[in-house]
Amino acid sequence: DGRTPGPAPTPMGHSLGRWDGQTLVIESSSIAANIIMLPDLQAMGQHSARMRVVERFTRSADGRALHLAATLTDPQTFREPVVYKKIWRWAPEQQIAPYDACEHPTDFKKGVGR
């Protein structure tokens, strides 16, 4: 159909970020099929390599929280977009520990400790 093929799918896909005012917008595509990047969505099931993810990260007005709104679209798998929202609260007393032996992008390990 004349379109140039995009990059080959990889486990983490290919992402481009940009600022939209105070919001960081990250658009990802070419994500290898059946790779779920967000642990909270692993029950979602399978997806195709045509899945696209748009993540929007915004700090709250008081700076004490980070809001994520992610929209996942996949015309081969989903009837409609899947919207995922999460809020992280500022916790200055916590330290982020290194991830040990994280061999695959979906091997999420607990990384926050006191």
Summary of the structure (lengths in Angstrom):
residues: 114
radius of gyration: 16.0
end to end distance: 54.9
largest distance: 55.1
contacts: 245
relative contact order: 0.17
helix: 5%
strand: 39%
